[in-house]
Amino acid sequence: MWTPDHLAAADVILDLEAATKQDVLRLLSKEAAGRLGRPEREVLGALAARERLGSTALGRGVALPHARLAGYSPPLVLIVRLRRPVDFEARDEEPVDLVILVLWPEASPEGFLPALSGIVGTLRDPQVLRRLRRARTPAEAASLLRGGAAAPAGRPLAPGAG
């Protein structure tokens, strides 16, 4: 089962250049496909299908695009800070600058919802969000998420999982 302890500096991308939500999903699909050895169109298709159900923007500038992929690929979580915020169709209408991508194998569903829940819980802490936005290195950002408080604080984020 994936836990934040599995998050490494290599799983963090700082200052990604993207102009639109579609750019973000396309760039993340390309990165994830390369890491998983899967076709980019498969990853993008899964993410696009999930977005059609409703935006995965959680509010407060955070999005959690997620999908389950056929087969037995290992779970993949990428933390991305965008150079400039983009419209992600968030309910609070705030543009998104922090994106957490979660891809999970359909063949091993256990752990998927707890992983999403744990990520959302960590991101409820306004201090974690502030520090992620100021992180200077991928290692610093990964460390924040590994050690972030999961207790709710401040305004709650919408439960974007599904």
N, C-alpha and C positions, 0 to 999 in steps of 0.2 A: 504494500500500500504506500502511496506517495504521501509524504509529509513535508512541511517547510524545511525540515532538516536536509532534504535532498536538494534544495536549491543551492546552486553554485554561482559564482561570478559569471561563468560562461552562459548562464541562463538569463542574463540581464543585458538588455540593449539600451544604451542611453542616447538620447537626442536623435532618434530616428526621424528622418525627413519624409513627411507624407502630407499631401494636401487635402485628402478626403478620407472618409471612412473606408471607401472601396480601396484606396491606395494602402491604407493600414492593413486591411485584410489580405490584400494581394502580397504585400511585402512579408507579412507574418507567415502566410502560406508557403511562400518560397523558402523562407528560413526553416520552418518546421519540416517541410518536405525533405530538404537536404539533410536535416538531422535524423529523420526517421527512415530515410531511404524509400519514401513514398512519392507518388506523382503529385506535383503541385496542384493540378486541377482537382484531384481527389480531396485534398485538404481544403482548398478554397471552396469547393462544392459543399463540403460538410459545414464549413463556417457560414457560408451564404444561406444554406438551408436553415440553420439555426437563427440567423438574423431575420429571416422572413417571418419567423414566429413572433418576433418582437425584438427591439433593440436590446443588446446586452450591456448597454450603458447603465451603470448603477447610480449615477449622480455624483455630484461633487468632483467632476472631472475624471472619473474612473470608469473604465469599461472592462468587462470580463467575457470576451468572446470565448466560446467553448463548444466542443463537439466531441462525439464519440466516433471513432474510426473503426471500420471493419478489421477483423483480424486480431493479432496479438502484439502489436507495437507497444513499446513501453509508454507509460504516461509521459507527457511532455508539458512542462509549465515554463513559459517565457514571460519575463517582466520587461515591459517596454515603456520608456519615457519618450514622448514625442518632443521634437524640437519646438513645434508650435501646435497648440491645441486644434482639434478638428471637430466638426459637428458629427456626433455619433447618434443623433436622434434621442437624446436623453430626455427623460420626463421633466427634469428640472431645467432643461434647455441650456445647461452649461456645456461648453465644448470639453472634449476629453483630451487629457495630456498624459494620463497613466493608463496603460493597457496591460492586462494580465491574460495571456492566452493559455487555455487549458485544453489539451487534446488527450483523449482517453481511449483505450481499446474497448470495443464492444464486447470482445470475448472475455474480458475481466472487469465487469461493472463494479465490483466491490471497491469501495474507496472513492469513487467518483463524486458522489454527493457530499461525503465528509470533506473531501479536498476543497470543493467549491465553497462549502460552508466555512471552513477554516480560513480560506483566503478572504472571503467577505468579512468575517469576524476581525481579522487583522486589520483590514482596510477601514474599519469603522473608527479606528483611533486617529483623530486628526493630527496627532504628533507623527504617526507613521507616514501619513500622506505628506505632511510638510517636509519631513526628512527625506522621503523618496524624491520629492521635487527638487531638493537641494543636494542630493547625493553627487559626489564628485567622481566616484568610480563604481563600476559594476559590483565589486566586492563589498563596498559600503552599502549599496542598495540590497544585495542579497542578504547581508547580515541583518539589516533592518527587518526584513520579512521573516527571517528565521527566528528573530528574537522579539518580533512585534507582539504587543498585547492583543489578545483575542477578545477581551471584554469590551462590550459596547461602550462607546463614549461619544459625546457630541451628537450631531444629527445622524440618524440611522441611514444606512445605504439600502436601496431597494433590493429585494432578493431576486437578482437577475438569473438565477439558475433555472434550468428546465429542460 
